[in-house]
């Protein structure tokens, strides 16, 4: 399974938690940001130029950072355990690093 789909699945699993689910604003925002990571990669891949694709990868990188920020909020509110936080944070960190590496490669070959 691809990292993006694994990370999205984890976000949906933790936001089903009773307390997290009651916080509709945070739950909805972290879900949307998570899906945005993969969606922007897909949309960028469908573009005609490497420069366009790279731009969408930067947006995807930003969405991954947004998820990580929201994970800190969820941790502070005890919506996620330290272990869940670390596992999911690391998944998004890896996705983020991969998107930026691909972005840099695309820009070099443009």
Phi and psi restraints in degrees (range 20) as a CNS / XPLOR table:
assign (resid 1 and name C) (resid 2 and name N)
       (resid 2 and name CA) (resid 2 and name C) 1.0 -67.3 20.0 2
assign (resid 2 and name N) (resid 2 and name CA)
       (resid 2 and name C) (resid 3 and name N) 1.0 151.6 20.0 2
assign (resid 2 and name C) (resid 3 and name N)
       (resid 3 and name CA) (resid 3 and name C) 1.0 -59.0 20.0 2
assign (resid 3 and name N) (resid 3 and name CA)
       (resid 3 and name C) (resid 4 and name N) 1.0 -40.8 20.0 2
assign (resid 3 and name C) (resid 4 and name N)
       (resid 4 and name CA) (resid 4 and name C) 1.0 -59.3 20.0 2
assign (resid 4 and name N) (resid 4 and name CA)
       (resid 4 and name C) (resid 5 and name N) 1.0 -46.4 20.0 2
assign (resid 4 and name C) (resid 5 and name N)
       (resid 5 and name CA) (resid 5 and name C) 1.0 -70.4 20.0 2
assign (resid 5 and name N) (resid 5 and name CA)
       (resid 5 and name C) (resid 6 and name N) 1.0 -31.8 20.0 2
assign (resid 5 and name C) (resid 6 and name N)
       (resid 6 and name CA) (resid 6 and name C) 1.0 -65.9 20.0 2
assign (resid 6 and name N) (resid 6 and name CA)
       (resid 6 and name C) (resid 7 and name N) 1.0 -44.5 20.0 2
assign (resid 6 and name C) (resid 7 and name N)
       (resid 7 and name CA) (resid 7 and name C) 1.0 -66.7 20.0 2
assign (resid 7 and name N) (resid 7 and name CA)
       (resid 7 and name C) (resid 8 and name N) 1.0 -40.0 20.0 2
assign (resid 7 and name C) (resid 8 and name N)
       (resid 8 and name CA) (resid 8 and name C) 1.0 -62.0 20.0 2
assign (resid 8 and name N) (resid 8 and name CA)
       (resid 8 and name C) (resid 9 and name N) 1.0 -43.3 20.0 2
assign (resid 8 and name C) (resid 9 and name N)
       (resid 9 and name CA) (resid 9 and name C) 1.0 -60.2 20.0 2
assign (resid 9 and name N) (resid 9 and name CA)
       (resid 9 and name C) (resid 10 and name N) 1.0 -43.3 20.0 2
assign (resid 9 and name C) (resid 10 and name N)
       (resid 10 and name CA) (resid 10 and name C) 1.0 -62.8 20.0 2
assign (resid 10 and name N) (resid 10 and name CA)
       (resid 10 and name C) (resid 11 and name N) 1.0 -41.7 20.0 2
assign (resid 10 and name C) (resid 11 and name N)
       (resid 11 and name CA) (resid 11 and name C) 1.0 -61.8 20.0 2
assign (resid 11 and name N) (resid 11 and name CA)
       (resid 11 and name C) (resid 12 and name N) 1.0 -45.1 20.0 2
assign (resid 11 and name C) (resid 12 and name N)
       (resid 12 and name CA) (resid 12 and name C) 1.0 -64.9 20.0 2
assign (resid 12 and name N) (resid 12 and name CA)
       (resid 12 and name C) (resid 13 and name N) 1.0 -36.3 20.0 2
assign (resid 12 and name C) (resid 13 and name N)
       (resid 13 and name CA) (resid 13 and name C) 1.0 -64.2 20.0 2
assign (resid 13 and name N) (resid 13 and name CA)
       (resid 13 and name C) (resid 14 and name N) 1.0 -47.5 20.0 2
assign (resid 13 and name C) (resid 14 and name N)
       (resid 14 and name CA) (resid 14 and name C) 1.0 -71.1 20.0 2
assign (resid 14 and name N) (resid 14 and name CA)
       (resid 14 and name C) (resid 15 and name N) 1.0 -30.2 20.0 2
assign (resid 14 and name C) (resid 15 and name N)
       (resid 15 and name CA) (resid 15 and name C) 1.0 -78.3 20.0 2
assign (resid 15 and name N) (resid 15 and name CA)
       (resid 15 and name C) (resid 16 and name N) 1.0 -6.6 20.0 2
assign (resid 15 and name C) (resid 16 and name N)
       (resid 16 and name CA) (resid 16 and name C) 1.0 -80.7 20.0 2
assign (resid 16 and name N) (resid 16 and name CA)
       (resid 16 and name C) (resid 17 and name N) 1.0 -16.3 20.0 2
assign (resid 16 and name C) (resid 17 and name N)
       (resid 17 and name CA) (resid 17 and name C) 1.0 -51.5 20.0 2
assign (resid 17 and name N) (resid 17 and name CA)
       (resid 17 and name C) (resid 18 and name N) 1.0 137.8 20.0 2
assign (resid 17 and name C) (resid 18 and name N)
       (resid 18 and name CA) (resid 18 and name C) 1.0 -50.4 20.0 2
assign (resid 18 and name N) (resid 18 and name CA)
       (resid 18 and name C) (resid 19 and name N) 1.0 -52.3 20.0 2
assign (resid 18 and name C) (resid 19 and name N)
       (resid 19 and name CA) (resid 19 and name C) 1.0 -68.2 20.0 2
assign (resid 19 and name N) (resid 19 and name CA)
       (resid 19 and name C) (resid 20 and name N) 1.0 -40.9 20.0 2
assign (resid 19 and name C) (resid 20 and name N)
       (resid 20 and name CA) (resid 20 and name C) 1.0 -65.3 20.0 2
assign (resid 20 and name N) (resid 20 and name CA)
       (resid 20 and name C) (resid 21 and name N) 1.0 -42.8 20.0 2
assign (resid 20 and name C) (resid 21 and name N)
       (resid 21 and name CA) (resid 21 and name C) 1.0 -62.5 20.0 2
assign (resid 21 and name N) (resid 21 and name CA)
       (resid 21 and name C) (resid 22 and name N) 1.0 -31.6 20.0 2
assign (resid 21 and name C) (resid 22 and name N)
       (resid 22 and name CA) (resid 22 and name C) 1.0 -69.6 20.0 2
assign (resid 22 and name N) (resid 22 and name CA)
       (resid 22 and name C) (resid 23 and name N) 1.0 -25.1 20.0 2
assign (resid 22 and name C) (resid 23 and name N)
       (resid 23 and name CA) (resid 23 and name C) 1.0 -89.2 20.0 2
assign (resid 23 and name N) (resid 23 and name CA)
       (resid 23 and name C) (resid 24 and name N) 1.0 77.7 20.0 2
assign (resid 23 and name C) (resid 24 and name N)
       (resid 24 and name CA) (resid 24 and name C) 1.0 -59.0 20.0 2
assign (resid 24 and name N) (resid 24 and name CA)
       (resid 24 and name C) (resid 25 and name N) 1.0 -39.9 20.0 2
assign (resid 24 and name C) (resid 25 and name N)
       (resid 25 and name CA) (resid 25 and name C) 1.0 -60.1 20.0 2
assign (resid 25 and name N) (resid 25 and name CA)
       (resid 25 and name C) (resid 26 and name N) 1.0 -51.1 20.0 2
assign (resid 25 and name C) (resid 26 and name N)
       (resid 26 and name CA) (resid 26 and name C) 1.0 -68.5 20.0 2
assign (resid 26 and name N) (resid 26 and name CA)
       (resid 26 and name C) (resid 27 and name N) 1.0 -43.2 20.0 2
assign (resid 26 and name C) (resid 27 and name N)
       (resid 27 and name CA) (resid 27 and name C) 1.0 -59.0 20.0 2
assign (resid 27 and name N) (resid 27 and name CA)
       (resid 27 and name C) (resid 28 and name N) 1.0 -47.2 20.0 2
assign (resid 27 and name C) (resid 28 and name N)
       (resid 28 and name CA) (resid 28 and name C) 1.0 -64.9 20.0 2
assign (resid 28 and name N) (resid 28 and name CA)
       (resid 28 and name C) (resid 29 and name N) 1.0 -43.5 20.0 2
assign (resid 28 and name C) (resid 29 and name N)
       (resid 29 and name CA) (resid 29 and name C) 1.0 -65.5 20.0 2
assign (resid 29 and name N) (resid 29 and name CA)
       (resid 29 and name C) (resid 30 and name N) 1.0 -43.2 20.0 2
assign (resid 29 and name C) (resid 30 and name N)
       (resid 30 and name CA) (resid 30 and name C) 1.0 -69.5 20.0 2
assign (resid 30 and name N) (resid 30 and name CA)
       (resid 30 and name C) (resid 31 and name N) 1.0 -35.0 20.0 2
assign (resid 30 and name C) (resid 31 and name N)
       (resid 31 and name CA) (resid 31 and name C) 1.0 -64.9 20.0 2
assign (resid 31 and name N) (resid 31 and name CA)
       (resid 31 and name C) (resid 32 and name N) 1.0 -45.9 20.0 2
assign (resid 31 and name C) (resid 32 and name N)
       (resid 32 and name CA) (resid 32 and name C) 1.0 -64.5 20.0 2
assign (resid 32 and name N) (resid 32 and name CA)
       (resid 32 and name C) (resid 33 and name N) 1.0 -40.7 20.0 2
assign (resid 32 and name C) (resid 33 and name N)
       (resid 33 and name CA) (resid 33 and name C) 1.0 -65.3 20.0 2
assign (resid 33 and name N) (resid 33 and name CA)
       (resid 33 and name C) (resid 34 and name N) 1.0 -40.1 20.0 2
assign (resid 33 and name C) (resid 34 and name N)
       (resid 34 and name CA) (resid 34 and name C) 1.0 -61.8 20.0 2
assign (resid 34 and name N) (resid 34 and name CA)
       (resid 34 and name C) (resid 35 and name N) 1.0 -48.4 20.0 2
assign (resid 34 and name C) (resid 35 and name N)
       (resid 35 and name CA) (resid 35 and name C) 1.0 -66.0 20.0 2
assign (resid 35 and name N) (resid 35 and name CA)
       (resid 35 and name C) (resid 36 and name N) 1.0 -31.7 20.0 2
assign (resid 35 and name C) (resid 36 and name N)
       (resid 36 and name CA) (resid 36 and name C) 1.0 -61.4 20.0 2
assign (resid 36 and name N) (resid 36 and name CA)
       (resid 36 and name C) (resid 37 and name N) 1.0 -33.5 20.0 2
assign (resid 36 and name C) (resid 37 and name N)
       (resid 37 and name CA) (resid 37 and name C) 1.0 -57.3 20.0 2
assign (resid 37 and name N) (resid 37 and name CA)
       (resid 37 and name C) (resid 38 and name N) 1.0 -56.1 20.0 2
assign (resid 37 and name C) (resid 38 and name N)
       (resid 38 and name CA) (resid 38 and name C) 1.0 -70.2 20.0 2
assign (resid 38 and name N) (resid 38 and name CA)
       (resid 38 and name C) (resid 39 and name N) 1.0 -37.4 20.0 2
assign (resid 38 and name C) (resid 39 and name N)
       (resid 39 and name CA) (resid 39 and name C) 1.0 -63.0 20.0 2
assign (resid 39 and name N) (resid 39 and name CA)
       (resid 39 and name C) (resid 40 and name N) 1.0 -41.4 20.0 2
assign (resid 39 and name C) (resid 40 and name N)
       (resid 40 and name CA) (resid 40 and name C) 1.0 -69.7 20.0 2
assign (resid 40 and name N) (resid 40 and name CA)
       (resid 40 and name C) (resid 41 and name N) 1.0 -33.7 20.0 2
assign (resid 40 and name C) (resid 41 and name N)
       (resid 41 and name CA) (resid 41 and name C) 1.0 -63.1 20.0 2
assign (resid 41 and name N) (resid 41 and name CA)
       (resid 41 and name C) (resid 42 and name N) 1.0 -45.6 20.0 2
assign (resid 41 and name C) (resid 42 and name N)
       (resid 42 and name CA) (resid 42 and name C) 1.0 -64.3 20.0 2
assign (resid 42 and name N) (resid 42 and name CA)
       (resid 42 and name C) (resid 43 and name N) 1.0 -45.1 20.0 2
assign (resid 42 and name C) (resid 43 and name N)
       (resid 43 and name CA) (resid 43 and name C) 1.0 -64.2 20.0 2
assign (resid 43 and name N) (resid 43 and name CA)
       (resid 43 and name C) (resid 44 and name N) 1.0 -42.7 20.0 2
assign (resid 43 and name C) (resid 44 and name N)
       (resid 44 and name CA) (resid 44 and name C) 1.0 -62.0 20.0 2
assign (resid 44 and name N) (resid 44 and name CA)
       (resid 44 and name C) (resid 45 and name N) 1.0 -39.1 20.0 2
assign (resid 44 and name C) (resid 45 and name N)
       (resid 45 and name CA) (resid 45 and name C) 1.0 -62.7 20.0 2
assign (resid 45 and name N) (resid 45 and name CA)
       (resid 45 and name C) (resid 46 and name N) 1.0 -28.0 20.0 2
assign (resid 45 and name C) (resid 46 and name N)
       (resid 46 and name CA) (resid 46 and name C) 1.0 -82.4 20.0 2
assign (resid 46 and name N) (resid 46 and name CA)
       (resid 46 and name C) (resid 47 and name N) 1.0 -4.1 20.0 2
assign (resid 46 and name C) (resid 47 and name N)
       (resid 47 and name CA) (resid 47 and name C) 1.0 -79.3 20.0 2
assign (resid 47 and name N) (resid 47 and name CA)
       (resid 47 and name C) (resid 48 and name N) 1.0 163.6 20.0 2
assign (resid 47 and name C) (resid 48 and name N)
       (resid 48 and name CA) (resid 48 and name C) 1.0 -82.4 20.0 2
assign (resid 48 and name N) (resid 48 and name CA)
       (resid 48 and name C) (resid 49 and name N) 1.0 -25.2 20.0 2
assign (resid 48 and name C) (resid 49 and name N)
       (resid 49 and name CA) (resid 49 and name C) 1.0 -122.0 20.0 2
assign (resid 49 and name N) (resid 49 and name CA)
       (resid 49 and name C) (resid 50 and name N) 1.0 156.9 20.0 2
assign (resid 49 and name C) (resid 50 and name N)
       (resid 50 and name CA) (resid 50 and name C) 1.0 -62.8 20.0 2
assign (resid 50 and name N) (resid 50 and name CA)
       (resid 50 and name C) (resid 51 and name N) 1.0 -36.3 20.0 2
assign (resid 50 and name C) (resid 51 and name N)
       (resid 51 and name CA) (resid 51 and name C) 1.0 -63.2 20.0 2
assign (resid 51 and name N) (resid 51 and name CA)
       (resid 51 and name C) (resid 52 and name N) 1.0 -43.3 20.0 2
assign (resid 51 and name C) (resid 52 and name N)
       (resid 52 and name CA) (resid 52 and name C) 1.0 -63.4 20.0 2
assign (resid 52 and name N) (resid 52 and name CA)
       (resid 52 and name C) (resid 53 and name N) 1.0 -44.7 20.0 2
assign (resid 52 and name C) (resid 53 and name N)
       (resid 53 and name CA) (resid 53 and name C) 1.0 -60.0 20.0 2
assign (resid 53 and name N) (resid 53 and name CA)
       (resid 53 and name C) (resid 54 and name N) 1.0 -44.7 20.0 2
assign (resid 53 and name C) (resid 54 and name N)
       (resid 54 and name CA) (resid 54 and name C) 1.0 -59.7 20.0 2
assign (resid 54 and name N) (resid 54 and name CA)
       (resid 54 and name C) (resid 55 and name N) 1.0 -39.4 20.0 2
assign (resid 54 and name C) (resid 55 and name N)
       (resid 55 and name CA) (resid 55 and name C) 1.0 -60.7 20.0 2
assign (resid 55 and name N) (resid 55 and name CA)
       (resid 55 and name C) (resid 56 and name N) 1.0 -42.7 20.0 2
assign (resid 55 and name C) (resid 56 and name N)
       (resid 56 and name CA) (resid 56 and name C) 1.0 -69.4 20.0 2
assign (resid 56 and name N) (resid 56 and name CA)
       (resid 56 and name C) (resid 57 and name N) 1.0 -30.6 20.0 2
assign (resid 56 and name C) (resid 57 and name N)
       (resid 57 and name CA) (resid 57 and name C) 1.0 -66.4 20.0 2
assign (resid 57 and name N) (resid 57 and name CA)
       (resid 57 and name C) (resid 58 and name N) 1.0 -35.9 20.0 2
assign (resid 57 and name C) (resid 58 and name N)
       (resid 58 and name CA) (resid 58 and name C) 1.0 -65.1 20.0 2
assign (resid 58 and name N) (resid 58 and name CA)
       (resid 58 and name C) (resid 59 and name N) 1.0 -41.0 20.0 2
assign (resid 58 and name C) (resid 59 and name N)
       (resid 59 and name CA) (resid 59 and name C) 1.0 -63.3 20.0 2
assign (resid 59 and name N) (resid 59 and name CA)
       (resid 59 and name C) (resid 60 and name N) 1.0 -42.4 20.0 2
assign (resid 59 and name C) (resid 60 and name N)
       (resid 60 and name CA) (resid 60 and name C) 1.0 -60.7 20.0 2
assign (resid 60 and name N) (resid 60 and name CA)
       (resid 60 and name C) (resid 61 and name N) 1.0 -42.3 20.0 2
assign (resid 60 and name C) (resid 61 and name N)
       (resid 61 and name CA) (resid 61 and name C) 1.0 -58.7 20.0 2
assign (resid 61 and name N) (resid 61 and name CA)
       (resid 61 and name C) (resid 62 and name N) 1.0 -42.0 20.0 2
assign (resid 61 and name C) (resid 62 and name N)
       (resid 62 and name CA) (resid 62 and name C) 1.0 -64.4 20.0 2
assign (resid 62 and name N) (resid 62 and name CA)
       (resid 62 and name C) (resid 63 and name N) 1.0 -39.5 20.0 2
assign (resid 62 and name C) (resid 63 and name N)
       (resid 63 and name CA) (resid 63 and name C) 1.0 -66.0 20.0 2
assign (resid 63 and name N) (resid 63 and name CA)
       (resid 63 and name C) (resid 64 and name N) 1.0 -36.9 20.0 2
assign (resid 63 and name C) (resid 64 and name N)
       (resid 64 and name CA) (resid 64 and name C) 1.0 -63.3 20.0 2
assign (resid 64 and name N) (resid 64 and name CA)
       (resid 64 and name C) (resid 65 and name N) 1.0 -40.6 20.0 2
assign (resid 64 and name C) (resid 65 and name N)
       (resid 65 and name CA) (resid 65 and name C) 1.0 -64.6 20.0 2
assign (resid 65 and name N) (resid 65 and name CA)
       (resid 65 and name C) (resid 66 and name N) 1.0 -36.5 20.0 2
assign (resid 65 and name C) (resid 66 and name N)
       (resid 66 and name CA) (resid 66 and name C) 1.0 -63.0 20.0 2
assign (resid 66 and name N) (resid 66 and name CA)
       (resid 66 and name C) (resid 67 and name N) 1.0 -44.2 20.0 2
assign (resid 66 and name C) (resid 67 and name N)
       (resid 67 and name CA) (resid 67 and name C) 1.0 -59.8 20.0 2
assign (resid 67 and name N) (resid 67 and name CA)
       (resid 67 and name C) (resid 68 and name N) 1.0 -44.7 20.0 2
assign (resid 67 and name C) (resid 68 and name N)
       (resid 68 and name CA) (resid 68 and name C) 1.0 -61.1 20.0 2
assign (resid 68 and name N) (resid 68 and name CA)
       (resid 68 and name C) (resid 69 and name N) 1.0 -40.9 20.0 2
assign (resid 68 and name C) (resid 69 and name N)
       (resid 69 and name CA) (resid 69 and name C) 1.0 -61.5 20.0 2
assign (resid 69 and name N) (resid 69 and name CA)
       (resid 69 and name C) (resid 70 and name N) 1.0 -45.5 20.0 2
assign (resid 69 and name C) (resid 70 and name N)
       (resid 70 and name CA) (resid 70 and name C) 1.0 -67.8 20.0 2
assign (resid 70 and name N) (resid 70 and name CA)
       (resid 70 and name C) (resid 71 and name N) 1.0 -28.5 20.0 2
assign (resid 70 and name C) (resid 71 and name N)
       (resid 71 and name CA) (resid 71 and name C) 1.0 -63.5 20.0 2
assign (resid 71 and name N) (resid 71 and name CA)
       (resid 71 and name C) (resid 72 and name N) 1.0 -36.5 20.0 2
assign (resid 71 and name C) (resid 72 and name N)
       (resid 72 and name CA) (resid 72 and name C) 1.0 -62.9 20.0 2
assign (resid 72 and name N) (resid 72 and name CA)
       (resid 72 and name C) (resid 73 and name N) 1.0 -40.5 20.0 2
assign (resid 72 and name C) (resid 73 and name N)
       (resid 73 and name CA) (resid 73 and name C) 1.0 -62.9 20.0 2
assign (resid 73 and name N) (resid 73 and name CA)
       (resid 73 and name C) (resid 74 and name N) 1.0 -46.2 20.0 2
assign (resid 73 and name C) (resid 74 and name N)
       (resid 74 and name CA) (resid 74 and name C) 1.0 -61.3 20.0 2
assign (resid 74 and name N) (resid 74 and name CA)
       (resid 74 and name C) (resid 75 and name N) 1.0 -38.5 20.0 2
assign (resid 74 and name C) (resid 75 and name N)
       (resid 75 and name CA) (resid 75 and name C) 1.0 -66.0 20.0 2
assign (resid 75 and name N) (resid 75 and name CA)
       (resid 75 and name C) (resid 76 and name N) 1.0 -45.6 20.0 2
assign (resid 75 and name C) (resid 76 and name N)
       (resid 76 and name CA) (resid 76 and name C) 1.0 -60.4 20.0 2
assign (resid 76 and name N) (resid 76 and name CA)
       (resid 76 and name C) (resid 77 and name N) 1.0 -31.7 20.0 2
assign (resid 76 and name C) (resid 77 and name N)
       (resid 77 and name CA) (resid 77 and name C) 1.0 -91.2 20.0 2
assign (resid 77 and name N) (resid 77 and name CA)
       (resid 77 and name C) (resid 78 and name N) 1.0 5.6 20.0 2
assign (resid 77 and name C) (resid 78 and name N)
       (resid 78 and name CA) (resid 78 and name C) 1.0 60.8 20.0 2
assign (resid 78 and name N) (resid 78 and name CA)
       (resid 78 and name C) (resid 79 and name N) 1.0 31.9 20.0 2
assign (resid 78 and name C) (resid 79 and name N)
       (resid 79 and name CA) (resid 79 and name C) 1.0 -82.1 20.0 2
assign (resid 79 and name N) (resid 79 and name CA)
       (resid 79 and name C) (resid 80 and name N) 1.0 -24.0 20.0 2
assign (resid 79 and name C) (resid 80 and name N)
       (resid 80 and name CA) (resid 80 and name C) 1.0 -131.8 20.0 2
assign (resid 80 and name N) (resid 80 and name CA)
       (resid 80 and name C) (resid 81 and name N) 1.0 152.2 20.0 2
assign (resid 80 and name C) (resid 81 and name N)
       (resid 81 and name CA) (resid 81 and name C) 1.0 -79.7 20.0 2
assign (resid 81 and name N) (resid 81 and name CA)
       (resid 81 and name C) (resid 82 and name N) 1.0 164.8 20.0 2
assign (resid 81 and name C) (resid 82 and name N)
       (resid 82 and name CA) (resid 82 and name C) 1.0 -58.7 20.0 2
assign (resid 82 and name N) (resid 82 and name CA)
       (resid 82 and name C) (resid 83 and name N) 1.0 -39.3 20.0 2
assign (resid 82 and name C) (resid 83 and name N)
       (resid 83 and name CA) (resid 83 and name C) 1.0 -66.0 20.0 2
assign (resid 83 and name N) (resid 83 and name CA)
       (resid 83 and name C) (resid 84 and name N) 1.0 -45.9 20.0 2
assign (resid 83 and name C) (resid 84 and name N)
       (resid 84 and name CA) (resid 84 and name C) 1.0 -60.9 20.0 2
assign (resid 84 and name N) (resid 84 and name CA)
       (resid 84 and name C) (resid 85 and name N) 1.0 -44.8 20.0 2
assign (resid 84 and name C) (resid 85 and name N)
       (resid 85 and name CA) (resid 85 and name C) 1.0 -55.7 20.0 2
assign (resid 85 and name N) (resid 85 and name CA)
       (resid 85 and name C) (resid 86 and name N) 1.0 -52.1 20.0 2
assign (resid 85 and name C) (resid 86 and name N)
       (resid 86 and name CA) (resid 86 and name C) 1.0 -61.1 20.0 2
assign (resid 86 and name N) (resid 86 and name CA)
       (resid 86 and name C) (resid 87 and name N) 1.0 -44.2 20.0 2
assign (resid 86 and name C) (resid 87 and name N)
       (resid 87 and name CA) (resid 87 and name C) 1.0 -61.8 20.0 2
assign (resid 87 and name N) (resid 87 and name CA)
       (resid 87 and name C) (resid 88 and name N) 1.0 -48.4 20.0 2
assign (resid 87 and name C) (resid 88 and name N)
       (resid 88 and name CA) (resid 88 and name C) 1.0 -72.9 20.0 2
assign (resid 88 and name N) (resid 88 and name CA)
       (resid 88 and name C) (resid 89 and name N) 1.0 -39.6 20.0 2
assign (resid 88 and name C) (resid 89 and name N)
       (resid 89 and name CA) (resid 89 and name C) 1.0 -57.7 20.0 2
assign (resid 89 and name N) (resid 89 and name CA)
       (resid 89 and name C) (resid 90 and name N) 1.0 -44.5 20.0 2
assign (resid 89 and name C) (resid 90 and name N)
       (resid 90 and name CA) (resid 90 and name C) 1.0 -65.4 20.0 2
assign (resid 90 and name N) (resid 90 and name CA)
       (resid 90 and name C) (resid 91 and name N) 1.0 -37.5 20.0 2
assign (resid 90 and name C) (resid 91 and name N)
       (resid 91 and name CA) (resid 91 and name C) 1.0 -59.9 20.0 2
assign (resid 91 and name N) (resid 91 and name CA)
       (resid 91 and name C) (resid 92 and name N) 1.0 -46.3 20.0 2
assign (resid 91 and name C) (resid 92 and name N)
       (resid 92 and name CA) (resid 92 and name C) 1.0 -70.8 20.0 2
assign (resid 92 and name N) (resid 92 and name CA)
       (resid 92 and name C) (resid 93 and name N) 1.0 -29.9 20.0 2
assign (resid 92 and name C) (resid 93 and name N)
       (resid 93 and name CA) (resid 93 and name C) 1.0 -64.3 20.0 2
assign (resid 93 and name N) (resid 93 and name CA)
       (resid 93 and name C) (resid 94 and name N) 1.0 -43.1 20.0 2
assign (resid 93 and name C) (resid 94 and name N)
       (resid 94 and name CA) (resid 94 and name C) 1.0 -65.9 20.0 2
assign (resid 94 and name N) (resid 94 and name CA)
       (resid 94 and name C) (resid 95 and name N) 1.0 -44.8 20.0 2
assign (resid 94 and name C) (resid 95 and name N)
       (resid 95 and name CA) (resid 95 and name C) 1.0 -60.1 20.0 2
assign (resid 95 and name N) (resid 95 and name CA)
       (resid 95 and name C) (resid 96 and name N) 1.0 -42.0 20.0 2
assign (resid 95 and name C) (resid 96 and name N)
       (resid 96 and name CA) (resid 96 and name C) 1.0 -62.1 20.0 2
assign (resid 96 and name N) (resid 96 and name CA)
       (resid 96 and name C) (resid 97 and name N) 1.0 -46.0 20.0 2
assign (resid 96 and name C) (resid 97 and name N)
       (resid 97 and name CA) (resid 97 and name C) 1.0 -63.4 20.0 2
assign (resid 97 and name N) (resid 97 and name CA)
       (resid 97 and name C) (resid 98 and name N) 1.0 -40.0 20.0 2
assign (resid 97 and name C) (resid 98 and name N)
       (resid 98 and name CA) (resid 98 and name C) 1.0 -66.8 20.0 2
assign (resid 98 and name N) (resid 98 and name CA)
       (resid 98 and name C) (resid 99 and name N) 1.0 -40.2 20.0 2
assign (resid 98 and name C) (resid 99 and name N)
       (resid 99 and name CA) (resid 99 and name C) 1.0 -65.6 20.0 2
assign (resid 99 and name N) (resid 99 and name CA)
       (resid 99 and name C) (resid 100 and name N) 1.0 -39.2 20.0 2
assign (resid 99 and name C) (resid 100 and name N)
       (resid 100 and name CA) (resid 100 and name C) 1.0 -71.8 20.0 2
assign (resid 100 and name N) (resid 100 and name CA)
       (resid 100 and name C) (resid 101 and name N) 1.0 -34.0 20.0 2
assign (resid 100 and name C) (resid 101 and name N)
       (resid 101 and name CA) (resid 101 and name C) 1.0 -64.8 20.0 2
assign (resid 101 and name N) (resid 101 and name CA)
       (resid 101 and name C) (resid 102 and name N) 1.0 -42.8 20.0 2
assign (resid 101 and name C) (resid 102 and name N)
       (resid 102 and name CA) (resid 102 and name C) 1.0 -65.9 20.0 2
assign (resid 102 and name N) (resid 102 and name CA)
       (resid 102 and name C) (resid 103 and name N) 1.0 -40.0 20.0 2
assign (resid 102 and name C) (resid 103 and name N)
       (resid 103 and name CA) (resid 103 and name C) 1.0 -57.8 20.0 2
assign (resid 103 and name N) (resid 103 and name CA)
       (resid 103 and name C) (resid 104 and name N) 1.0 -48.7 20.0 2
assign (resid 103 and name C) (resid 104 and name N)
       (resid 104 and name CA) (resid 104 and name C) 1.0 -62.2 20.0 2
assign (resid 104 and name N) (resid 104 and name CA)
       (resid 104 and name C) (resid 105 and name N) 1.0 -40.4 20.0 2
assign (resid 104 and name C) (resid 105 and name N)
       (resid 105 and name CA) (resid 105 and name C) 1.0 -62.8 20.0 2
assign (resid 105 and name N) (resid 105 and name CA)
       (resid 105 and name C) (resid 106 and name N) 1.0 -45.1 20.0 2
assign (resid 105 and name C) (resid 106 and name N)
       (resid 106 and name CA) (resid 106 and name C) 1.0 -62.8 20.0 2
assign (resid 106 and name N) (resid 106 and name CA)
       (resid 106 and name C) (resid 107 and name N) 1.0 -40.4 20.0 2
assign (resid 106 and name C) (resid 107 and name N)
       (resid 107 and name CA) (resid 107 and name C) 1.0 -68.3 20.0 2
assign (resid 107 and name N) (resid 107 and name CA)
       (resid 107 and name C) (resid 108 and name N) 1.0 -32.8 20.0 2
assign (resid 107 and name C) (resid 108 and name N)
       (resid 108 and name CA) (resid 108 and name C) 1.0 -69.1 20.0 2
assign (resid 108 and name N) (resid 108 and name CA)
       (resid 108 and name C) (resid 109 and name N) 1.0 -30.5 20.0 2
assign (resid 108 and name C) (resid 109 and name N)
       (resid 109 and name CA) (resid 109 and name C) 1.0 -97.9 20.0 2
assign (resid 109 and name N) (resid 109 and name CA)
       (resid 109 and name C) (resid 110 and name N) 1.0 5.7 20.0 2
